[in-house]
């Protein structure tokens, strides 16, 4: 394996992506890592390091790949918030980017490779335009190509946007906001490995056009990495699996083949598992009977790997896939396009704002929607220009959902990714903040799991939002697609269950409404998918999605006309910008007094928009009146009800709002001439007045006699 620490001269490569030049440099920093690169696009700079252990890890039956993405707040010239003023645990964004890097890298390693591999991508400078996630994928691939490890890359990655029908390569943050699609595509020079997308109801043809557009740029990146590795004199390690399992495979086949076939033709899950466990037990007994000195037992003792379980699963995989290919029948008896039975219900919890249960086969999700005022939006303390989220989705996956005993902890990377996908799927259907200024949070609890809980969460969330009375534009459904690639034949499966995800070649999730796609997430277990197969998967997913939404509509087809009695009500008004300080008061004294008097939640924006959140209309009315009183400005012609607060020989002062008076001259009290005020007006008396004049000093002159009967009637 070639080590960068032996290199003397730093070397650079450049690749043009769209209209931007990306520069990759190596041999200058972090030389004790197996390999390290600096990736720069304008003022966005990442340091990406690959470390590969020299020896395989003993006692594991998986490939130990670890990928971490880190953001430094100093990258945008900020000190982190919080008491400690340090970067804490990885943010949700950092977790999602770590997953994004991992997904196209993980499939490209030879079977049996057990050396520890770690990629660390560090964002040290960020111009808040050129997004670091796709640059991190490119840099991770470049670092691995320079490590000499048996990485079967290279991989290229590109974000695709579309503005006014024109595709854009690696759009900036600002351009993405104007785009109707935000798609990250990664792959090798000749196939797609990963797709991650958020879209505004685009078609399947639009997705394929984006993929084909991306492949041109990806191929360019892959060719540049191969040339760069050659320039740096790196020779890739040839890896051969050191463990010969031929004899073990024969014993498993002789002992268990017929039972495994029978198990996979038993379409009841628990019965199938019982048959498989019995067959595996027989194999173990036969292997143990060979004695401790037999090569199979010696190999398992020395490596710490349970090759019986590993190779038994390999035979399961072969039989299940052959059954689908040759018989067109899946492990639960379905045809390739058949969706599992679905039942749904809404309004299942009486005191929450909205709730729904979505059940598909042995996957069941309970989603609960909660509405709150604008002050409850999520503030994002990160490096991206986006600083708040009005819609939040949390996905919760407890152990009992799969019959396991497991402590309840915070969400792992998988949970964060699934929650983000369901959130992204539903965002395009949400009303604008002007239409519905609530902060919205949905929790999706997995009650039972056997495949595609993220798509179940997408469906349950859409129904919970509708049940809560959120005026969504449309219903959103989702379906997970799988793939069996055997002997150059690609069989696409609709609505995959857990075993088809585990033993299959693809996990492809598609969400949207009847006409368009809102989110995509595709991961491959093999080294890519062809464009014709991808197109077929998209078309098949649409048919599955439409079927699922038809079942959802049997329960709820439109948003509830009214909010829950327990949901807060929002009231909005606008105050002049120059009066914002008056409403807030010195040190927030005035707004605190309004909150205390009304019990309402008050939120004031810089543009003067005031949102009052209250479960009590009386409290909201109090808050509205207090704010209007504080910002009251008299205008000529206004007809108002006021209170007499002071009398002088020539007139009376009437309070129009707290601290704001006008004077009624004695000549404006009655139609006839009067000599004194007292018989006609008394302190504390309520009167209806009209603003007759405001002089150049801001003094307000009022009239009582100038108010017509019609104006009095309107005010009363």
N, C-alpha and C positions, 0 to 999 in steps of 0.2 A: 504494500500500500504506500503510495507516494505521500510524503508529509510536506506541507507548505513551509514548515519551519526550516526546511533545508534550502528553500529558494532564497535567492539573493535579491534579484531585481523585481520590484513590483511590476505587475503587468495589468493592462487594461483592455477592455473590449467595449464596443458601443453597439447598440441595436436601436433602430428607429421604430417606435410604436405609434402609429398614427402620425401626428405632427410633432411628436416629442422625442428627444434623444435620451435614452437610458444608458448610463455609464456604469460598468461593473469593473471594480479594481480588486486585485488580490496581491498578497505577499507583503503588505505594509503594516497591517494591524493584526492583533490577536494571533501571533504566530505559533503559540503552543496548542491551539485548537488543531484538529486534523486538517481543517481547511476553513478559510474565512474570506468573505467578500464584503466589499462596500458597494451598495447600490444607490445610485443618485439619479434623480429626475428633477431637474431644475433645483429648487431649494428643499426638496424632500430627500432625506438621507437616512439609509438604514445600514446597520452593521449586522451581518448574518453569518453565523458560525455553525459549522458541522463538526461534531465529535463522534468518532467511531471507535469502540473498544477493540483491542487487539485480539481478544479471545471471546468466544461465545459465552453467554451466561448459562450457568449450569442449573438444571432443575426446572426449566420453563418449557412450555409447549406453544409459545407464541413469539411473534417478532417484537422485541422490545424497542419500539420507536417512540420517542418523546419529542414533542414539538411545542415550543413556548414562544409567544409573541409578547413583547413588552413595550409599553409606551412610557416615555419620560415627559412629564409636564414641562420640563425645561425646553423640550422640542418646539414649543410655541411661546417660550419666554414667560412661563407662569410657574408659581409655586403651588403645590397641591393644596386643596382645601382640607378641612378636618383639623382636629386638635393637634395631631402629631406633625402636620405639614410634610408628610411623606407619602409616596405611593404605597397603597395598601395591597390587599389581595387583587388579583387580576380582575379588571372590569369586565362587564358583559361583552363589550366590544372586543377586548383583547382575547377573551375566550373564543368568540366567534371567528376571529382572524386565525387563531391557533388551529381551530378545526378546519378552516378553509385551506390552510397550508398542508395540513395532514392528509386531507382526503385524496388529492391527486398523487401524493408522494407514496402513500402506504401500499398501493397495489403493485408497485414496480420493484419488488424485491424477490429474489429466488426462494422457492420453498425450502424450508429447513434452516434458513439463515437466522441465527440467534444472537449475533453480536449486538450490543447496545448501541443505538444510534440516537443522537440528540441534535435537534436543530433549534437554535436560539436566534430569533429575529428581534433586533432592538431598534426602535424608532428614536433617533437622536436629533433630527431636524425635520420640521414639518411646515410646509408653506400653506397648509390647509386648502390646497387645490389638488395636487397630485396624490391620489389615494394610495396608502402604503400596503394595502392587503395584496393586490395583484403583484406589486413589486416584490413583496415578501415571498410569494410563490416562485417567481422567477429567480430570486436570489437564493432560495433554499435549494432549488434544482441545480443552479450553478455551483453552489458550495459542495453539493454531493458529487457532482461531476468532477470536481477538483480533488475530492477526498481519496479517490482510487477505490472506494467501496464498490461492491457489485450492484450498484444502483442501476436499474434497467431503464434509465431515462435517456435523454433529458425530457423535461416538462416545460411547456410554455403556458402563460396565463394572460388573459386580457379581460378587461371590463368593456362591455358594449352598451352604449346608450343610443337613443334615437330621438332627435329633435326635428320636428317638421318633416318627418319621413326620411331623414338623412342619418345613416349610421355613423357613430363616433367611437373611435378607439380610445380607451382609457379616458373617459370624460372626467372633468373635474367635479368636485362636490357641487359647485354652483350649476354646472351643466346637467348633472343628474337630477336636480330639482325641477328642471324644465323638460326632462326626458320622460317618455312613456314606458321605458324599460330600463332596468338596471340589472344587467346579466354578467356574471363572472363565469368564464368558460376556461377550463384548463385541460390540457391533453398533450399527447405526443405529436410527432410530426404528421402522423396519419390517422389518429383516432381521438375521440373525446373521452375523457375520464371523469370529469366533474362539471356539473352545471349548477349554479346557485343564482336564483333570479327573484326579483321583485318587479312586478309589472302592473300596468294600469289597463287591464282587460285587453291584452294583445292576443292575436290568433296563433294557432300552431304554425302557420306559414311564417309569421313574423319571427317566431323562435328559431325556426330552421334557417331563415335568412341571417339571423344574428350569429348562429353557429358557423355557417359557411363563411361569413365575414371574418369571424374570429380565427378560423383555421388558417387563413393566409398569414396573419400576424403570428400565430403560435408556431407555425412551421419556420418562420424567419427566426424566432427566438431559439428554437431547438438547433437549427443549423449554426447559429452564432455560438451557442454553448459548446457544441462539438469542436468547432474551430478553436475556441478559447482553451479547452482542455488539451488539445493538440499543441497549441502554442506554449502551454505551461508544462508540457512533457509528462502529462499524467497517463499512467497505464491502469486501466480498470482491472481489478482483481477478478479472476475467474473462480467462481464458486461452484463446488460440487457437493451435494448433500452427502455428508460422511456416514449417514446411517442407512444401512441396507435393511429394508423391512420386507424383502421378498418372501422369506420363509414365514414370517408372521402373517403377511397378507394371505398366504395360501391356507394357513391354519384357520384364520378368521372366515375365509370363504367356505372352506370345507365344513366348518362347525355351524356357522350362523347364516349362510346365504339364504337358504330357504325360509328361515324364520324372519329375516329382515324383509324379504319380499312379501311374506304374509302380513307382517306388521304394517307395511306401507299400503297394503290393500285393505287394512282395517281402518275405516275412516273415522273411528272414534278415538280422540286424542289420547285419553288416559289408557285405553286398552292397548293402543299402539306402543305407548311408552313402557307399559308393563311387559309386553313381548320383547321389546328391544333390551330392556334391563335383564331379562331372563337369558337372552342369547349372549349378552356381553358377559354375564356371570359364568356361563359354560365355557366361553373362550378363556377367561381368566383361570378357571380351574385347570384347563388343558395346558396353559402356559406354565402355571405353577408346578404341574406334574412333571415338566421337563427337567426340573432341578435347577438349583442356583448356578451351576456351572454352564448351563446352556447359553449360547451366544445371545439369545433374545433377552434372557433375564440379566445377563451381564451388561448388555447395552442399556437396559432400563435403569440398572443400579448405578452405572457410571455416569449417565447423563441426568438422572433424576426426572426423565420424561416418561409419562405414561403412554407408551407407544400403542398399547392395546386400545385405549380410548381414542387415540388419534387416528389409528388406522381403521378401527371399527366405524368411526364417523365418516372416514373416507369411503368405505363401502356403502354406508347408508346414502351418502351423497350420490354415488354412482347409480344405485338402484332407484332412488327417487327421481333422478333426472331422466333415466332411461324410461321409467314409467310414464313421465310426462311426454317425452319425445315419441315413444312407440305406441302408447295407448291413448294419449291425450287426456289422461286422468291425473289429478293432483292428489296430494296426501290426504285431503279431506273429502275426496270424491268429486270435487268440482271440475268443470271444464275450464279451459285456459282464460276465458273472458268472464267467467261467472263470479258475481259478487256474493259474499256471504250474506245470510239473512240479516235484515236491519230492523230494529225498532227504536223509537225515540219517544221522549216526553218532555214537556216544558212546564215551568211553574211548579216544580216539585218541592221547593223550599219556601215556606210562607213569608218569612221576614226579610229575605234578601231581595235585591232590586230586580234580578232576573236570573233564571236558572234553566238548565236543559241537560238531559241525559241522551247520549248517542251511543247505541249499542250495535256493533256489527260483528257477528260471530261471537268469538270469545274475547273481544276487545270492547271495553265499556268506559266511557268518559263522562264525568259530571263537571260541567262548566257553570261558574257562578259569576254574574256581572254585577259590579258595584259602581255607582255614579257618585261623583263628588264635585265640589267647586274647583275653580281654576287654581287655587292655592295648593291643591293636592297633585298637580302635575309632577312628573319625575324630573328632577334636575340632574343633568349629566355633567359630572366633573371630569371631562376627558379632553382630548386634543382636537376632536372634530368640531367643525363650526356649529353643528346641531347641539343645542344646550338643554332642550326640554323635550319630554315625551308626554303627549296627552292621552295616548292609548298604551296601556301596559298589559302584557299577558304573561302569566306564570304557569309553567307546566310542572306538575308534581307526580313523581313516579315512586310510590312506596313498594316495599318488598312484598306485601300481601297480595299485590295485584298479579304476581306470578307464583304465589304460594311459597314465598321464601320468608325466612326470619331475618330481618335486616334493620339495623337502627335507623331512625329517621334523622337525616342530616340535611345540610343545605344542598342545593342543586349542583350536580356535577356537570361536566362539559356536555354530555349527551342531553341532559335535561335543559340546559341553557339553549342548546341548538334547536331542540324540538319546540321549545316555547317561542323562540324567535321566529321559527318558520310559521307557526300558527298565527302569530301576531302579524307578520308580514303579509300573510294570505288575506287577512281581514281588513287591513288598513285601507286599501282602495275603495272598499264599500262604505266606509264611515262618512258621515256628514262633515262639512267644514266646521271650523270653530265658530264662525259667525252664525251658522245654522243651529249648532248644538254645542254650547261652550263648556260642556262638562269635561272633567277628567274622568277617564273610564279605565277600570281595571277588571280583567277577567282572570280567574284562576281555573285551571283545568286539572282536576284530580283523576288520575287513572285508577279506576276501581278494579279493572280486570284487563289483562294484556295478553294478546296472542297476535302481535303484528300490527304495525301501522297506527300506533297510538297518536302520533303527531297529526295524522289526517283525521282521526277521530276527534282530536282536540280542535282542529280547524272547524269541523262540522258542528260540534257542540257549542263552540264559541259563537258561531254565527247565529245559532238558534237562541242562545242565552241573550245576546245583544237585542235580537228581535223581541224576545219575551220581556226585556227590560224597557222596551219602548224607544230604544235608540233608532232614530229614523235612517237606518242604513239604506243605501241605494239598491241593494239586492242581496239575495242569499248567496253564501259562499260554501262550496263543497270541496272535498279533496279525496284523492285516491292514491294508493301506493302501487307502483308497477314493479314487476320483477322480470328477470331474464334467465333463460337456460340456453347456454351456448354449447352445443354438442355437435361435433363433426361438421363444422361450418354451417350448421342450422341454428337460427336464432328464434326461440320461442318466447314471446312476450306474455307475461302473466298479469292479469288484473287482480287487484286487491290481494296482495301477498300476505300470508300469515307468517308467524315467526320462523318456522323451519325453512320456508322458501326464501326468506331473507338470509338466514344463516348458511344454507347450503346452495343458494343461488348465486348469480353473477352480477346482480344489479339491484339497487334500491332507488327507485325513481318516483318521487312524489310530485304530484301536479295538483294545484288548487285553482279555483276560478268560479265564474258564474256560468250561465247557459251559453254565453257567446265568447268569453275571453278568459285568459289566464292571468292570475294575480301573483302566483309564486311557483317556483320550481326548485327542486333539490335533487340532483342526481349524483349517486356515488357508484363506482364500479368496483367489483371484486377481481375482475380480470383487466387486461391491459387495453381497455377502451371499447368503444361501441361505434359501429359504422353509421353513417348518416341515414341510409335507408331504414335501418332498424330503429334509430332514434325517431325518425318521422312516424314509423308505424306505432311506436310506443306512445307518442303524443296523441295520435288519432284514437288509439284504443283507450287511452286515459280519458279522453273527452267522453267517450261512450259510457265508461264507468262512472264518471263524475255526474253526468246527467241522470243516470239511474239512481245514484245515491241521493241527489237533490230531490228527485221525485218522491222518494221515501220520506225525506225530511219535510217536504211540503204537505204531506198527509197530516202532520202535527201542527205546523205553523207555516203560514205562507206570506205573512206581512208583519211589520212591526206592530206591537200593541199600540192602540190609540192613546192610552194614558200611561203615565209613569206609575210605578208602585206607590202606594200610600206612604211607604217608608223611605222613598227616595227624596232627596232634597230638591227644592225648586230654586231655579236661578232667575234673578231679575236683573236687568241691565239698564243703565242710564249713562249718559255722557256729561262730564263736567268740563268747563273750559280748562285748558292746560294750565293757565295761570292760577287756577283755583285748587289745583291738586294739593299744594302745600297747605292751603286752608283746611281742606278735609282731613289731611293727615295730622296737622297740628305740630307744635314744637315737640320734638322727641317722640312723635306718635301719640301724643296725649289725646287729641281730638278723636282719632279713629278708634282708639281703645275705648273711649267713652261711648261711641256709637255701638261698638260690639257688645259692651257691657249692658247697655240699655236695651238692645234689640235681641241679643243672643244669636245674631246672624254672623256669617263669615263674610268679610269684605275684601275684595281684591281690586286694586287700582293699577291700571296700565299707564305707561308713559304718554299714551295718546289721549288720556282722559276717560277711557272706558272703565266704568265701575261695574263689577259683578257682585251681586249680593246673593249669598247662598244661605237658605234657611229651610228647615222643616216646618216652620211656623209662619203662616202668611202675616199674622199680626206683627210678628217680630220684623219681617221683611218690610212691612209698611212703615214701622217706626224708623228703621234704618234709612229708607228712601226719603222720608220726610226730613230727617235730620240732615241728610246730605243736601237735599234741595234747599233747605233753610240756610245752610252754611254758604251755598254758592248762589243764593238768590241775587238777582240784579233787576231792578225795576226798569220797565220800558214804558214809554208814553203809550197810553191807550189800554194798558193792563187794567182789568177789573179784578180786585182782590178782596178777600175778607181779612180784616185786621182788628186789632184791639187797641182801644184808646189807653195810652200809658201816661200822658201828661197834658195838662190844660194850662194855657196862658191866655192873657186878655184878648190877644188877636187871633187865637185859633187853638187847635188841638193836635197833638202828635199821636200818630197811629203806628203801631208796630206791625210791619208787613212780614217780617221774619225776625228770628232772634238777633237783636243788636242792629236791626235795620229799620229805621223809621221814615215816615214822611209826614208833612204837615198839611192839615186842612185849615185853610184860612177861614175866618169867621164868615166871610162873604160866600163861602162854598158849602156851608152846612145846610142851609134851607133855601128854598126858592124865594121866600120873603125875607126882608131885612130883619136881622136880629141884633140886639144890643149886647147880649152876653151869651157865652157858650153853655154855662152850667145847666140851664133847664133842658137843653137839647142833647148834650153829650155828657157822660159821666165816665170816670176812670174805671177801666175794666170792661166797659161796654164793647161788644162786637159790632162792627159796622162794615158795610160794603162800600169800597172806595174805588175810584178810578185815578190812574196816574195822569195828571193833566200836563205836567211840565217837569223837566229836569234841567236845572240851570247849569252854567258852565263850571260851577263848583261841586256838581254832583248832588245838590240838594233836591229832594223830591217834593213836588207840590201835588197835593191830592184834592179831589173833589168828591163830595157826597151827592150834591144835588145834580151833578152831571151824569150820574149813573141811571140808565134807562130801566124801565120795568123788565124789558126783555133780557137785559144783561144781568139784572138781579135774579131772574128766574133761572138763567143758565148756570149761575154760580151756586144757587141753592139746589 
